[in-house]
């Protein structure tokens, strides 16, 4: 929801912001559906699937890359939930708006009320970490039923309260700083992709429990482009209404809700936002992280311990610093895409291009010195492809983190604006070429009893 409104806050026309979001959602839908199908087809999670491309030991590297992203995104989701909790508290006690407002310095990028709300949301999320995957299925079902009603209600309020879409949707592009329209457009595409890029890798962790591959991939193909785009459209409409009603463009929809004087409405909107964030955070971040660390340290960690470790680390990174500014939020989204794009590119190309969908030898995915051992447990082709996908994007990433570091050529920055797609294509093409030039055994004469069980034989 915040991606297009963040782009609007930086000067991009809302129409272009929505168009960029649509393109990004369609692009990320493809790997989400393919990896979802893959997890459902073989009943495997990401750490195990990664062994087929990175090797038995090399898969640990892929798990670490994803685990870091899960921790950061868990914290960011908690920061979003903090805004929802604040709306609820302010609806009950309006005086909370000014409670210890200036107790913390401005450099902290967080106020005392916001920090307290973050802690409350973080604590309330912890019991949900005990829920099993089958139980979470019902939680997500409730979310699917309730949230569309909330979106319709917010959209209706935004249109009626501002008597239309307001002037925001008719204003020209007004870029800030050294941003160009094209750069901001492609940057927004990548930011839209990045909002769902983790799911492009995480999908097997959830879809492995589905009954058929079609039931895992078809809803993604249909719902991801449509539902996410409608949600992002709502963010722009809320920003337009804020400009009419309050005289400023608020890129965070919950910041708009916090200005409401209707206390019951403010409370229930905050409650539903908080509920949605908890459901998304558990399924999209803590469970994938737990799968990764369980694979890394199976003697000491299980799924539940891994989830709690994710929550602790998500607090420790101070995610409110990322949420503080629109430019910083977009920089964060595009920054981790540098690593997510090449990773998913290697996974997709390994199964669908190199192996031509001929399948895995499931028993060897758990067997040391099997066909997925490669060289000393590492598949150097995957690591070479990963480096090829990441290194050209590093100058742009450095500039995004600190624009004052060096003079980065505009061409490099333009290339970085599509970091996820660039990394995805570079890594996928490089991996496919290396596997063609330096082939490795993909089949074995051993009977794969595990695969026979999965296929019902």
Secondary structure as GFF3:
##gff-version 3
##sequence-region A 1 457
A	DSSP	alpha_helix	2	9	.	.	.	ID=ss1
A	DSSP	alpha_helix	14	42	.	.	.	ID=ss2
A	DSSP	alpha_helix	46	49	.	.	.	ID=ss3
A	DSSP	alpha_helix	51	54	.	.	.	ID=ss4
A	DSSP	alpha_helix	58	92	.	.	.	ID=ss5
A	DSSP	three_ten_helix	94	98	.	.	.	ID=ss6
A	DSSP	three_ten_helix	106	108	.	.	.	ID=ss7
A	DSSP	alpha_helix	112	126	.	.	.	ID=ss8
A	DSSP	three_ten_helix	127	130	.	.	.	ID=ss9
A	DSSP	alpha_helix	133	161	.	.	.	ID=ss10
A	DSSP	three_ten_helix	167	170	.	.	.	ID=ss11
A	DSSP	alpha_helix	181	207	.	.	.	ID=ss12
A	DSSP	alpha_helix	213	246	.	.	.	ID=ss13
A	DSSP	alpha_helix	253	257	.	.	.	ID=ss14
A	DSSP	alpha_helix	263	281	.	.	.	ID=ss15
A	DSSP	pi_helix	282	286	.	.	.	ID=ss16
A	DSSP	alpha_helix	287	296	.	.	.	ID=ss17
A	DSSP	alpha_helix	303	316	.	.	.	ID=ss18
A	DSSP	alpha_helix	320	323	.	.	.	ID=ss19
A	DSSP	alpha_helix	326	349	.	.	.	ID=ss20
A	DSSP	pi_helix	350	354	.	.	.	ID=ss21
A	DSSP	three_ten_helix	362	366	.	.	.	ID=ss22
A	DSSP	alpha_helix	380	391	.	.	.	ID=ss23
A	DSSP	alpha_helix	394	401	.	.	.	ID=ss24
A	DSSP	alpha_helix	410	416	.	.	.	ID=ss25
A	DSSP	alpha_helix	419	437	.	.	.	ID=ss26
A	DSSP	alpha_helix	449	454	.	.	.	ID=ss27
###
